[in-house]
Amino acid sequence: MNPAPFLARRQRLLKTIGDGVAIVPTAPEVIRNRDAHHLYRFDSYFWYLTGFPEPEAVVVLIGGKKPKSILFCREKHEEREIWDGYRYGPKAAKAAFGFDAAYPIEQLDKKLAEFLVDRDTLWHAIGHDAEWDTRIAKALNEVRAQTRAGKRAPRAIHDLRFELDNMRLVKDCAEAAIQQRAADIASAGHARAMRACRPGLAEYELEAELTYEFRKCGADAHAYTPIVAGGANACVLHYVANDKTLIDNTLVLIDAGCEVAGYAADITRTFPVNGRFTAAQRDVYQIVLAAQAAAIAATAPGRHFMEGHDAAVRVLARGLIDLKLLSGDLDNLIERGDYKRFYMHRTGHWLGLDVHDAGEYKVGDEWTTLRPGMTLTVEPGLYIRPAADIPPALAGIGIRIEDDVRVNESACDVFTTAPKSVADIEEIMRHD
């Protein structure tokens, strides 16, 4: 782990907080049942600033004329390391991760009040964790109790997430490299699932193919619960049961991505279970693919976040007219939102340490303007749920196509590469 990018982020935040103190804890371990834990995953804000992987850790940033970044973490413990694995301990962590100081986590509450004395502002994720709100309040009250001794508590408390969200919106070179690695692995996973697909398989068997490829290539885990939705299950946006049999002459929608060093890839592909699109499936698929191309073309620096969505909606609505699922004037259909029966979500979201990453989508009343280094998904879809007024050939078709893009100096780069065109999908699925 190269500490330089994390050190640079801490230094940048230290300039922002002025003569203040910022407190960022990592996530706690979570019990799965009895004495078994869920697989540990650090807090994204904490990781962004530290790269430190262990639980029971807090970073404190002290601004002012002599800025400091201080880590509190678990001490070395040979017996626990036999059971749970290596621990850095404060001394090794200070050196490895570029901190100015490091202390045992047990000393945090004692030192917290000391850090707050005579500081202008306290920066904390207000309301994120009730236990931490209480802990911070206790430290503040300890300082306030010493007013007659000439000690002053911070006069203002700011929500640290606002500043960190703005920082996280634009990825640095280190982040971009990790995101590319995650995208490459996730793309390979989707290609593997396409090659393995056959009628009669269970949805979870394709999920297993994804999991195998992700871990085989070095990903840490799935970035989110995967969706493997055959047939009409694809019309359920967050279908995760993944336990039905894949039927001949239907489609399967897979929404799955892996996590590498904390960063998520997020890809959706939809393909025929038997490797060949029917005419109706191809017609709907080409509409969604064209909508994605329009959205990608509208994703560029200086454009606002919703321009890609608006471009996709126009293509999708036109396609729904061509399929005779809607009728009337295109602009009126869009204004009334008639297309929402078949397309009910936005066309993308920020992507990074969280699969739905940090960052504002609006500034005031205006949609956020895209800048180089921002990464987001582009994922239009059509979901034609069976109903009395739906032609049988179209009933139960659910299609979403999702890629990850990075805004560059003039447009955007699509950095996920799983097969996407009808020809490429049918070629990789050939069962000669």
N, C-alpha and C positions, 0 to 999 in steps of 0.2 A: 504494500500500500504506500503510494507516494503521498506524503503529507502536504506537499506544496499547494495543491488546489484548495484544500481545507483551510490551511493557514491564510491563504489569500482571501478567502471568504470571511474568516473571522476578522481580519484586519479591515476589510471593507465595512463590516457591520460595526466595528469599534468606532470608525469615523462617524457613522450615522448616529450612534447613541450619545455622542458628546460626553459630557461629564455624568454619565449614567451607568447603571449596572443592568446587564441582561442575564437572565437565568433560563437555561434550556435543559430540561431533563430528558433522558431517553425513555422509551416505553418500558413498562413493567413486564415481568414474566406473567403469563396467564395460565391458570390451572385448566387443564382439559377435563379431567375427572380425578377425584381422589388425590393422589400424589403425582399424577402424570401431567406434564405441561404441554401446551401447544408448542410447535416449533417457534423458537424465539425470532422476532423481527423487531429491530430497533425503530425508534421514532424517526420519521423522515427529516424533520427540522434538525434534530440532534445530529443525525448522520451527515447532513449537508454541511454542517459546521465542523465536524470532528473526524469522521471516518472511523470512529471507535465502535467496535462491534459488541461490546459486552453489556449485559443488563446492569442495573443498579449503578448508574452513572449520570452525572450532571456536569454541564459546562457553564461556567460563570465568566462573563466578559465584563471587565472593569475599564470604562473609558476614562478620558481625561488626559492630563499631560504625560502620564506614564501608563499607557494602556497595557492591560494584561489579559491573557486567556488562561483560565485555571480549570483543571479537570478534577472532579471527585469520582473515584471509582473503587471497586473492591480491592482489598489488600491481597497479596499473595497468600495462598492457603494450600499447602502441599496435600493435605488429606482430601480437601474438596476437589482438587485438581485430579486426584485418582478417579473420582466418581464423575466429574463434570467436564474435565478438560482444562486446558491451559488458561491461566489468568495473567494478564500483564502486571498488575499491581501498579501503584502510583509512580514508582521510580522508572520502570521500563516504559510505561505509557507516556510519561512526560517526554522522554527522549524520542520514542518512535513516532509520536503524533504531533510533535512540535509545540507543546504547551510551555508556558512560562513557569508554571508550577502545577503540582498535582498532589492531592491529599486523599487519605482514606475516606470513603463515603460516610463513615460514621461521624466525621468531623464537620459535615456540611451544616447542620442546624446551628452549631456553635458559631461558625464563621459567617453564616449568612447575615446576621444582624450587623456584624463588623463591616461587611462589604457595603452595607446600605448607609452607613453613617456619613452625613454631609454630602450626599450625592443628590444631584438635581432631579433625576428621573429614575424610575424603575421600569424595566422592559420585561414583560412577562406575557405568556399566552393566557390572558384573562378568560376565565370561563371554560377553558379546555378540560381541566381536571379539577374537580371540587377539592380533592385532597391537597393538591398543590396550591390552590387558592388559599386554603386554610393555613398551610405551611408558610406561605408568603406573608399572610396577614399577621401571623404570630411574630415573624421576624420584624415586620414594620412596627408592631406594637412594642416590641422590646426596645427599639430605637426611640420611639416616641416617649416611652417612660423615662428616658434619660434627658429630656428637654432641659430640666433645671441644671444639668451638668454641662450644658452647652452643646449637646449633640442634636443634630437635625436629621429628620427622616426625609426621604425623597418627597418633593412637593407634588409630583405628578407620576401617574402610572400609565404607561402606554402599552397597547397590545402589540407585542413583538411580531406576531404573525403577518401583520400588514407589510412591514419592511422586508421580512424574509420571503413573503410571497412575491413581492416585486423582484427581489434578487433571483428567485428560482424560476421566474418566467423566462429569462434569457439564459440559455445553457452555455457554459464555458467549454473550452476544447476538451477538457478531461471528461466532462459529462457527455459530450457528443460522441466521443470514442466508445464509452461504455454503452450508450444507447445504440450505437451501430452494432456492437457485439450482440446485444440482446435481440436486436431486429434480425440479425443473421441467423441466430439460433432458432428464433421463433419461426422464421420463414422456412427453415429446414424442417421444423416439426410439422408445419402444415403440408409441405410437399410429401413428407413421409405418410401422413394420414391419407392423402389422396392416393398414393400408390397402394396402400393397404386396403382401401375401401372395397367392399363387395356386398351385394345383397345378402341378407341373412346374418351379417355381423350385428352385434349389439353396439349401441352408441358408445358405451364405456370401453369397448375394444379400441375404437379410434382415439378416445381419451388416453388410453394406455400407450398408444403409439406416440402421441404428443409428449407424454410424460417421459417416455424412454428417450426420445430424441433430445428433449430439453436437458435432462440430467447427463446423458451421454456426452453432450457438447459442453458441459460445464456450467449450465445455468443453476442458480441456487434453488429455484422453485418455480411454480406457476405464479404469475403476477396477480392473478385473481382466479376465482373458481371458473373453470372452463365451461363453455356452452358447446355441447355436441347435440344438435337438434335435427333429427330426421323428419322429413315430411312436414306435416302441419305443425309439429313442435317448433319449427322455425318461426312461426307466427307469434310465439310467446317470447317476448324480448329478452327476459332473464331466465329462460329455461335452463335448469342445471341438474335435473334428475339424471339425465344421460343413461337411462336404463331400458330404452325401447329398442326393438329390432329394426334395422334399416331395410326398407322395402324397395324392391325393384321399381324402376321408372319414377322414383321420387328424388328429391334433392336432400342434401344434408348441409346444414349451416354450422360451421365451427368458428367460434369466437374464443380465441385462446392466445395468451402471450406468456413469455417467461420473464423472470427477474434476474438481473445480473448486477451484482454489487449495489443492490438497492433500486436499480432503474428498470422500469417496466417497458416491455414491448406489448403492443396491442393490435392484433391482426384478426380480421374476419374473412373467411373464404366460404363460398357456397358452391357446391359442385354436385353432379349427378351420382347417385349411389352406384349405378352400373357403368359409369364412365362416359355416357353419351347423353347430351341434352335432348329432350324432346323439343318439338318446334315451339310449343307454348313456353316451356322453360327458357329456351334460348331467347325468345322475344322479351320476356320480362328481364332476364339477366342483362341483355344488351342495353336496356333502358337504364338499369341501375349503374352499369359500367360507364355509360355516357354521362350520367349525372355525377359520378365521381370525378370523371375527367373535367367536367365543367367546374366543379368545386375546387379541384386542384389548381386549375388555371386562374381561379379567383383568389388563391392564397399566395399573397406576395407582400413585401414590405410596403407600408403606406395604405394598404387595404384594411378594412376593419374585419373583425373576427366573423361577423355574420354574413359577409359577402359570399363566402363559399357555400353556406347553407342556402342563401337565396338563389344562387346559381343552380344548385342541385335541385331545389324545389321546382324551379321552372322546367327543367328537363323531365323530372318525374311526373309532374302534372300533365305535360304534353304527352308523355308516354301513356299515362292512364287514359287520356282521351283516345289515343290510337288503339289501345286495348279495349275501348268501349266500356271501360269501367266508370268513366266520368264523361259528361257531355256539357257543352256550353262554351262560353268565351274563356280563354285561358286566364286572362288577368282577373276576371271576376271569380273564377274557381280558386285562384290563389288567394285573393283578398278575403273570400269567405272561409278559406281553410278547408275546402271540401276534400283536398288531397289527404288530410290528416286521418281519414279512415284507413288509409293504406300506408301512410308514412307519418308516424307520430312522435319522432324524436329529432333532436338536432343532428347536424351533420358532423360534429366533431367536438373534441374537448382537449384541454391542455394535457400533455403527457410528460412524465418525468419520474421522480422518486415515487409518486403516487400514480396509479393508472389514470385516475381522474385528478390531475395534478393541481398544485396550488397556483393561485393567480386570479386576479379579477377579470371577469368577462366584460364588465362595463366600467368606464370612468365617468362618474356623474351620470348623465343621460345618454352618453355616447358609447358605442361598442368599442372595445379595446382595439387600438391600431396595432397591426402586426409589425414586428421588428426582426431583423436578422438574429438568428439564434433561438427563436421561439420554436418549440416543437409541439405538434398537435396531431390528432387523428383526423382522417377524412373518411366518413362511413355512412353514405346514404344507403337506403334500403327500401324495399317494398314488401308488404306483408298482406297477402290476400287470403284472409280467413274464409273458410267455407261458409256460405250463406245461400239463401234461396235465389238471390239475384246475381250470383257469381257463376259464370260458365264453368262446367265441370273440368275443362282442361286447365283452368287457372286456379281452381279451388285448392287451398292448402299450400300454395307456393309462397315461401318466405325466403327472401334473398337480401343479404347485406354484404357489402364489399368494403373492407376497411384496411387502410394503410396508414403508416406513420410518416409524417412529413416534417421537414426542418426548413424554416424560412431562411433564405439566403439573401444576398445583396440585391437580387433582381426578381426572384420568383420563389420557388420552393423545391427542395429535393425530396423525392420519395425514397425513403431508405429501408423499406421493407420490400422483399423480392419474391414472395411466394407466387406461384403461377396464378394468373388472373384472367387472361383472355380465354375465350371459349376454346380456341385452337390449342393453347398451351395446356389447359386443364385436360382436354380430351387426349392429348398426346402423352402426358405424364401418367394418365390412368389406363393407357392401353394395356390389355392383358393378353399379349401375344403368346 
